[in-house]
Amino acid sequence: MDKKQLLKNIKEKLEFIYGDKYEENFTSNIEKLINKWEKKSFDNTSKVSEKNIYLITYGDSIYEDGKPSLETLKKFLNKEIGDTITDVHLLPMFTYTSDDGFSVVDYMEIDKELGNWNNIKTLSKDYRLMFDFVANHISKSSKWFKGYIDGDKKYEEFFTKEEDGFDSSKVVRPRTTPLFHKYEGKDGVKTAWSTFSEDQVDVNFKHFPAMLQMTEILLEYAQSGATSIRLDAIGFLWKESGTNCIHLPQTHTIIKIWRLILDYFKPNTQVITETNVPHKENISYLGNGSNEAHMVYQFTLPPLVLYTMTAHNTSKLTNWAKSINKVSENATYFNFLSSHDGIGMRPTEGVLNDEERQIIVDKTISNGGRVSYKNNVDGTKSVYELNINYNDALINIGEDRKQETQINKILAAHAILLSFVGVPAIYYHSLLGSRNYQEGTEKSGINRRINREKLEFNRICNELKDDKRREAIFNGLKNLIDIRKQEKAFSPYASQRSIELGDKIFALERINEATGEKIIFILNVDSKKIELETNIIGLDIIKNRNIENNIMLNEYEFMWIKC
């Protein structure tokens, strides 16, 4: 697309977003921004394929005393993981004041404990990088917000003040704290909309200069090494009186503008939306498959896999999987089981009933986890997420007694992740075979800390060799990933078909129409051996064995059968 067409498309979208408040200088300012950035250079990046595997991690997840943790992270990745992982998702790496990074003080200032932009550049030579763009909100300690409460004209509209007549009765949000907070400034008290916490103040995208500033930050990230950009909590971006203030059309249109600009400057930079909501709402961010997000987080997968492996019943997962297929040749799913956050429960709405949800809520508590709640519009509270290490969440106490059984179950759950249409992402604690970090939660009072433990470099390197559980999970997952990366049937743009083989078996067929390659994934979700009568003939590429019709699967055993 040439610049003239780009500006035409952006103008149409700005007119829609701002309506009767649109001004011609909005488009001319975007044009000035584009002219400015055309003088700068961007590295090329390639489209994602079956070879891309993301690792989700903080910049200081692996540390050494006295050294920048980004330097240590790179050393650990090079030493222990190598090229098994291709993409590293760095959770917010900027100066912050709370929420383990998600209250950014300055969008371009790397936290000094982590290092600096040179460390990012060095890491980007070995791995593709995904940056977190916390666009919805910023720290109350930021220059922007300090300017707002102190009467600086530049920032007086950068935040949303509480106003008479604004109907917020339908607002959907994931927290139980007040929607507006009061802040003391030079000229007295000011109010501001804060979806998440008093320290995380929502940026006002209705004010075009704020939107323009955010657009430039996006370009800064793309030029500074990001090949993927995660739009954190993006669904809450736009506020409109009388609405639920989530997933509004203006939000979708802002993302479309960002996609256009990134496609113009750095094609194949992946725009990934993070919206922890029911599936239908979530996939709306894929647009028409080529004009909005490249990927959406597959939030239904983590709780549904957990339920399946807990209840030893695949019916819910199989039925849901029937609705999941390739999106387009340019868009797909960002699949994960665990992350820095908890296991979201809203995505199970319409998939699991209350009784089925309660099964995994009760199990989370029994296995040492925590439960977090959200406010509902009617004044009640409901479960928002489960806070627990995913590997611990999978274990059925009293049933999965043997360590070998537990390891097999953990690998089996991740085999589902690696088989599903989309791009797989593995959280560092899942890959490293970690357990619940009770001390972190108890000391901080923050439920999510249970799965955010920081690991000392020498300790974790030694434990990956000496701790049999860690070693088996780590090497087992690396082996599966290395096998998967060689198979074009696992392309994120290859088709998927759900196969019904009874409620103890989960099965998927993946077909790459371009190459004709096909793989059938079969998993026994039961703790007992199962014999299957099928007409499947092929090679199990995991154990390099021929399969002909009848299949015997041990507890939690799985196969990738290349046909």
C-alpha positions in Angstrom: 0.0 0.0 0.0 1.4 3.4 -0.9 1.3 6.4 1.5 -1.6 8.1 -0.3 -3.8 5.1 0.2 -2.6 4.6 3.7 -3.5 8.1 4.7 -6.9 7.8 3.0 -7.6 4.6 5.0 -6.5 6.2 8.2 -8.5 9.3 7.7 -11.7 7.2 7.2 -11.0 5.4 10.4 -10.3 8.6 12.4 -13.5 10.1 11.1 -15.4 7.1 12.4 -13.6 7.1 15.8 -14.0 10.8 16.6 -17.3 11.5 14.8 -18.3 15.1 15.0 -15.2 15.9 17.1 -12.9 14.9 14.2 -10.6 17.7 12.9 -8.6 17.7 9.7 -5.4 18.3 11.7 -5.8 14.7 13.1 -5.0 13.3 9.7 -2.3 15.9 9.0 -0.6 15.0 12.3 -0.7 11.3 11.4 0.9 12.3 8.1 3.7 14.2 9.9 4.3 11.2 12.1 4.6 8.9 9.0 6.9 11.4 7.3 9.1 11.5 10.4 9.3 7.7 10.7 10.0 7.2 6.9 13.4 8.7 7.6 14.2 5.9 10.0 15.1 2.3 9.2 13.2 -0.9 10.3 14.6 -4.4 10.3 12.7 -7.0 8.2 10.8 -9.7 9.9 9.2 -12.9 8.6 5.7 -14.4 8.9 5.2 -16.9 11.7 5.2 -20.6 10.8 5.2 -24.0 12.5 8.7 -23.2 13.6 7.7 -20.4 15.9 7.4 -21.1 19.6 7.0 -18.3 22.1 8.4 -18.3 25.6 6.5 -16.0 28.0 8.9 -14.5 30.6 9.7 -11.5 32.7 13.0 -9.8 31.9 14.2 -10.7 35.4 12.7 -14.2 35.6 16.3 -15.6 35.7 18.7 -13.4 37.6 22.3 -13.2 39.0 23.3 -10.8 41.7 25.0 -7.7 40.4 24.2 -8.3 36.8 21.5 -6.8 34.4 18.9 -9.6 34.4 18.3 -9.3 30.6 22.0 -10.3 30.2 21.4 -13.2 32.5 18.2 -14.2 30.7 20.1 -14.3 27.4 22.8 -16.4 28.9 20.3 -18.8 30.3 18.4 -19.1 27.0 21.6 -19.7 25.0 22.9 -22.2 27.5 19.8 -24.3 28.3 17.2 -23.7 25.6 19.1 -22.8 22.4 17.0 -22.6 19.3 14.1 -24.7 20.6 12.4 -21.4 21.4 12.3 -18.8 18.6 10.3 -15.9 20.1 10.7 -14.4 23.6 7.7 -12.5 25.0 9.2 -10.0 27.4 6.5 -8.9 29.9 6.7 -5.2 30.7 10.3 -4.3 31.0 9.9 -0.6 31.7 10.1 1.4 34.9 7.0 0.7 36.9 5.4 1.2 40.4 3.1 -1.8 40.9 1.4 -4.9 39.4 4.8 -6.5 38.5 5.4 -4.2 35.6 1.9 -3.3 34.4 1.9 0.2 35.9 4.4 1.7 33.5 6.0 5.0 34.5 7.7 5.6 31.1 7.0 3.6 28.0 10.5 4.0 26.7 12.7 3.7 29.8 13.9 0.2 30.6 13.9 -0.8 34.3 17.6 -0.4 35.4 17.5 -3.7 37.2 16.9 -5.4 33.9 19.4 -3.4 31.8 19.0 -1.1 28.9 18.1 -0.9 25.2 21.5 -2.3 24.3 20.6 -5.5 26.2 17.3 -5.7 24.2 19.2 -5.2 21.0 21.7 -8.0 21.9 18.9 -10.4 22.8 17.1 -9.6 19.6 20.1 -11.0 17.6 19.3 -14.5 18.9 15.6 -14.4 19.4 12.6 -12.7 17.9 11.1 -10.5 20.6 7.5 -9.7 21.7 7.1 -6.4 23.6 4.2 -5.7 25.9 2.4 -2.5 25.1 0.3 -1.5 28.2 -1.7 1.0 26.2 -4.8 1.2 28.3 -3.3 2.6 31.4 -0.2 4.2 32.9 1.3 4.7 36.4 0.0 7.6 38.5 3.8 8.3 39.0 4.2 9.0 35.2 5.1 12.4 33.8 1.8 12.4 32.0 -0.3 11.9 35.1 1.7 14.2 37.2 1.1 16.8 34.6 -2.6 16.1 34.6 -3.1 16.5 38.4 -0.8 19.5 38.5 -2.6 21.4 35.8 -0.2 21.1 32.9 -2.2 22.2 29.8 -0.5 19.5 27.7 -1.9 16.7 29.8 -5.2 18.1 31.0 -7.2 15.8 28.7 -4.9 12.8 28.8 -7.1 11.1 31.4 -10.8 10.6 32.0 -12.2 12.6 34.9 -15.5 11.7 36.7 -18.3 13.8 35.2 -22.0 14.3 36.1 -24.2 12.6 33.6 -21.8 9.9 32.5 -23.6 6.6 33.0 -21.1 4.0 34.2 -23.7 1.5 35.5 -23.0 -1.1 32.8 -19.2 -0.9 32.8 -17.5 -4.3 32.7 -14.2 -4.6 34.5 -12.1 -7.3 36.2 -11.6 -5.7 39.6 -13.6 -5.0 42.7 -11.9 -1.6 43.4 -13.7 1.7 42.6 -13.8 2.8 39.0 -12.7 6.4 39.8 -10.1 7.5 42.2 -9.2 10.9 43.7 -5.7 12.3 43.4 -4.2 15.4 45.1 -2.4 17.8 42.8 -1.2 21.4 42.9 -4.7 22.8 42.2 -6.6 20.5 44.5 -8.2 17.1 44.0 -8.7 15.6 40.6 -10.5 12.3 39.6 -9.4 9.8 37.0 -10.8 6.5 35.6 -8.8 3.5 36.7 -10.0 0.1 35.4 -7.5 -1.9 37.3 -6.1 -0.1 40.4 -5.6 3.3 41.9 -2.0 3.2 40.6 -3.0 2.3 37.0 -4.8 5.2 35.4 -6.5 4.8 32.1 -5.3 6.9 29.2 -8.0 8.9 27.4 -8.0 7.9 23.8 -10.9 10.3 23.1 -8.2 13.0 23.2 -6.4 12.7 19.9 -3.0 13.9 21.0 -2.9 11.0 23.5 -3.8 8.5 20.7 -1.1 10.1 18.5 1.5 9.7 21.3 0.6 6.1 21.7 0.9 5.5 18.0 4.4 6.8 18.1 5.3 4.5 21.0 4.1 1.6 18.9 6.5 2.6 16.1 9.3 3.0 18.7 8.8 -0.6 19.8 8.7 -1.9 16.2 12.0 -0.1 15.5 13.6 -1.2 18.8 13.4 -4.9 18.1 9.8 -6.0 18.5 8.6 -8.5 15.9 5.4 -9.0 18.0 3.5 -6.5 20.0 1.0 -7.6 22.7 -1.8 -5.1 23.3 -2.4 -5.6 27.0 -6.0 -5.2 28.3 -6.8 -3.6 25.0 -10.6 -4.2 25.2 -11.0 -1.4 27.8 -9.5 1.3 25.6 -12.6 3.4 24.8 -15.2 4.8 27.2 -18.7 5.7 26.2 -21.5 6.7 28.5 -24.3 4.1 28.9 -22.2 1.3 27.4 -20.2 -1.6 29.0 -17.0 0.3 27.9 -15.4 -2.9 26.6 -14.8 -4.0 23.0 -16.4 -0.8 21.6 -16.1 -0.2 17.8 -13.7 2.7 18.4 -11.3 0.3 20.1 -11.4 -2.1 17.2 -10.8 0.8 14.8 -7.8 2.1 16.7 -6.2 -1.4 16.4 -6.9 -1.4 12.7 -5.1 1.9 12.3 -2.1 0.5 14.2 -2.2 -2.6 12.0 -2.1 -0.4 8.9 0.8 1.6 10.1 2.9 -1.4 11.2 2.1 -3.2 7.9 3.4 -0.1 6.1 6.7 0.3 8.1 7.5 -3.3 9.2 5.3 -6.0 7.5 4.8 -9.2 9.5 5.1 -7.5 12.8 2.6 -9.5 14.8 -0.2 -7.5 16.5 -1.5 -9.7 19.3 -4.6 -8.7 21.4 -5.0 -9.8 25.0 -8.7 -9.8 26.0 -9.5 -12.3 28.8 -13.2 -12.7 27.9 -15.5 -15.3 26.4 -14.5 -16.8 23.1 -16.9 -14.9 20.8 -15.8 -11.6 22.2 -12.2 -12.5 22.0 -12.1 -13.6 18.4 -13.8 -10.4 17.3 -10.3 -8.8 17.4 -9.3 -10.9 14.4 -11.4 -8.6 12.3 -11.8 -10.0 8.8 -8.7 -12.1 9.2 -6.4 -9.5 7.6 -7.2 -6.0 8.9 -7.0 -6.2 12.7 -5.0 -8.5 15.0 -2.7 -11.1 13.6 -3.3 -13.3 16.7 -5.7 -13.3 19.6 -4.9 -15.0 22.9 -6.8 -18.3 23.1 -8.1 -17.8 26.6 -10.6 -20.7 26.6 -7.9 -23.3 26.1 -6.2 -23.1 29.6 -9.4 -23.7 31.8 -10.8 -26.2 29.3 -7.7 -28.3 29.2 -7.5 -28.2 33.0 -11.1 -29.4 33.2 -10.6 -32.1 30.7 -7.5 -33.5 32.4 -9.3 -33.2 35.8 -12.6 -34.8 34.9 -11.0 -37.4 32.5 -13.7 -36.4 30.0 -13.0 -34.8 26.6 -16.6 -34.0 25.5 -16.4 -30.3 26.4 -13.0 -29.8 24.8 -13.9 -31.8 21.7 -17.2 -29.9 21.1 -15.4 -26.6 21.6 -12.6 -27.6 19.3 -15.2 -28.2 16.5 -15.6 -24.4 16.4 -11.9 -23.7 16.0 -10.3 -23.9 12.6 -7.8 -21.8 10.6 -8.7 -18.1 10.5 -7.0 -17.0 7.3 -3.6 -17.0 5.6 -2.6 -14.0 7.8 -4.3 -14.5 11.1 -4.4 -17.2 13.8 -4.5 -18.0 17.5 -2.0 -17.3 20.2 -2.3 -20.5 22.3 -1.1 -20.9 25.8 -1.9 -22.8 29.0 -0.2 -20.6 31.6 1.0 -17.1 31.9 2.0 -14.4 34.4 -1.7 -14.0 35.2 -4.1 -16.6 36.5 -6.3 -19.1 34.6 -9.2 -16.9 33.4 -12.7 -18.2 34.0 -14.8 -15.8 32.0 -13.7 -17.6 28.8 -15.5 -20.7 30.0 -18.9 -19.0 29.8 -21.1 -20.9 27.4 -18.6 -23.8 27.4 -18.6 -25.1 31.0 -21.6 -24.9 33.4 -21.4 -23.7 37.0 -21.0 -27.2 38.3 -18.2 -27.9 35.9 -16.5 -24.6 36.7 -16.7 -25.4 40.4 -14.8 -28.6 39.9 -11.7 -26.8 38.9 -12.2 -24.0 41.4 -12.4 -26.5 44.2 -9.4 -28.4 42.8 -7.3 -25.1 42.6 -7.9 -24.5 46.3 -7.1 -28.2 47.2 -3.9 -27.9 45.3 -2.7 -24.9 47.1 -3.9 -22.2 44.7 -6.0 -19.0 45.2 -9.2 -17.7 43.6 -9.6 -14.1 42.4 -13.0 -12.4 41.9 -14.6 -9.6 39.9 -17.5 -7.3 40.4 -20.7 -7.9 38.3 -23.0 -5.3 37.0 -25.8 -6.5 39.4 -23.5 -5.9 42.4 -22.6 -9.6 42.9 -19.1 -11.1 42.6 -18.0 -14.0 40.6 -14.8 -16.0 40.0 -12.5 -14.1 37.6 -9.4 -16.3 37.6 -7.6 -19.2 39.3 -4.1 -18.4 40.6 -1.9 -21.5 40.6 1.1 -22.9 38.9 -0.4 -24.8 35.9 1.7 -27.9 36.5 0.4 -28.1 40.0 -3.2 -27.4 38.9 -3.2 -30.5 36.7 -2.5 -33.0 39.4 -5.5 -34.9 40.9 -4.5 -35.4 44.5 -5.0 -39.0 45.6 -5.0 -40.3 42.1 -1.9 -39.0 40.4 0.4 -40.2 43.2 3.4 -41.3 41.2 5.8 -38.6 40.0 6.0 -40.3 36.6 2.2 -40.1 36.3 2.3 -36.4 37.1 5.0 -35.7 34.6 3.1 -37.7 31.9 0.0 -35.6 32.6 1.8 -32.3 32.4 3.4 -33.3 29.0 0.0 -34.5 27.8 -1.6 -31.2 28.6 1.1 -29.4 26.7 0.8 -31.8 23.8 -2.8 -30.4 23.4 -1.3 -26.9 23.3 1.3 -27.9 20.7 -1.3 -29.6 18.5 -3.9 -26.9 18.4 -4.2 -24.6 15.4 -2.2 -21.4 16.1 1.1 -20.5 17.5 2.1 -22.0 20.9 3.4 -20.0 23.8 4.9 -21.6 26.9 5.3 -19.8 30.3 8.7 -20.1 31.7 7.5 -21.8 34.9 5.7 -24.5 32.9 8.8 -25.1 30.8 11.0 -25.3 33.8 8.8 -27.7 35.8 8.2 -25.2 38.6 5.7 -25.5 41.5 3.5 -23.1 43.4 5.4 -20.2 44.9 3.5 -20.0 48.2 6.1 -17.7 49.8 5.6 -15.0 47.2 1.8 -14.9 47.6 1.9 -15.0 51.4 4.5 -12.2 51.7 2.9 -9.9 49.1 -0.8 -10.7 49.5 -0.9 -10.8 45.7 -2.5 -14.0 44.4 -0.7 -13.9 41.1 2.7 -14.0 42.7 2.1 -17.8 43.2 3.3 -18.2 39.6 5.8 -15.4 39.3 8.8 -16.7 41.3 12.2 -15.3 40.2 14.9 -18.0 39.7 18.6 -17.6 40.4 20.7 -18.6 37.4 23.0 -21.2 39.0 20.3 -22.7 41.0 17.9 -23.3 38.1 20.7 -24.6 35.8 21.7 -27.1 38.5 18.1 -28.1 39.2 17.4 -28.8 35.5 20.0 -31.5 35.9 19.6 -32.7 39.5 15.9 -32.3 40.1 14.3 -35.3 38.3 10.9 -33.7 38.0 12.2 -30.4 36.6 14.6 -32.3 34.3 11.9 -34.6 32.9 9.4 -31.9 32.2 12.0 -29.5 30.7 13.5 -32.1 28.4 10.2 -33.7 27.6 8.7 -30.4 26.4 11.9 -29.4 24.5 11.7 -32.8 22.7 8.1 -32.3 21.7 8.8 -28.7 20.5 11.7 -29.8 18.4 9.6 -32.6 16.8 6.7 -30.2 16.2 8.8 -27.6 14.5 9.7 -30.0 11.6 6.1 -30.6 10.6 4.3 -28.3 8.2 1.0 -29.8 9.2 1.4 -27.7 12.4 1.6 -24.5 10.5 -0.6 -21.8 12.3 -2.4 -21.5 9.0 -3.1 -25.2 8.5 -6.6 -26.6 9.0 -7.8 -28.3 12.0 -10.6 -30.9 12.4 -11.9 -32.4 15.7 -12.2 -36.2 15.7 -14.6 -38.0 18.1 -13.2 -41.2 19.5 -15.1 -41.3 22.8 -15.0 -39.2 25.9 -11.6 -40.5 27.1 -9.8 -39.6 23.9 -9.0 -36.2 22.6 -8.1 -36.2 18.9 -7.4 -33.6 16.2 -6.5 -33.8 12.6 -4.1 -31.1 11.2 -3.8 -30.7 7.5 -1.6 -28.3 5.5 -3.5 -28.0 2.2 -0.5 -26.3 0.5 1.8 -29.3 1.1 -0.7 -32.1 1.6 0.9 -33.1 4.9 -1.4 -34.5 7.6 -0.9 -35.4 11.3 -3.5 -36.9 13.7 -3.1 -36.1 17.4 -4.5 -38.7 19.8 -4.4 -38.4 23.6 -5.7 -40.6 26.4 -6.9 -38.2 29.1 -7.6 -41.0 31.5 -5.4 -42.5 34.2 -6.2 -46.0 32.9 -5.0 -47.8 29.8 -7.3 -47.6 26.7 -7.4 -49.7 23.5 -8.8 -48.1 20.4 -10.1 -49.7 17.2 -9.5 -47.2 14.4 -8.7 -47.1 10.7 -5.7 -44.8 11.3 -2.5 -45.9 9.6 0.8 -44.0 9.8 3.9 -43.3 11.8 3.9 -42.0 15.4 6.7 -39.4 15.0 7.1 -39.1 18.8 8.3 -42.7 19.4 9.0 -43.5 15.7 6.7 -46.5 15.5 4.3 -47.7 12.9 0.5 -47.4 13.7 -2.0 -49.7 12.0 -5.6 -49.5 13.1 -5.7 -50.8 16.7 -4.0 -48.4 19.1 -3.1 -49.0 22.7 -2.6 -45.9 24.9 -1.3 -45.9 28.4 -2.4 -43.4 31.0 -2.1 -39.8 29.6 -0.2 -41.2 26.5 -0.4 -39.3 23.2 0.7 -39.7 19.7 1.4 -37.6 16.6 0.6 -39.9 13.8 1.9 -38.8 10.4 -0.4 -40.2 7.7 
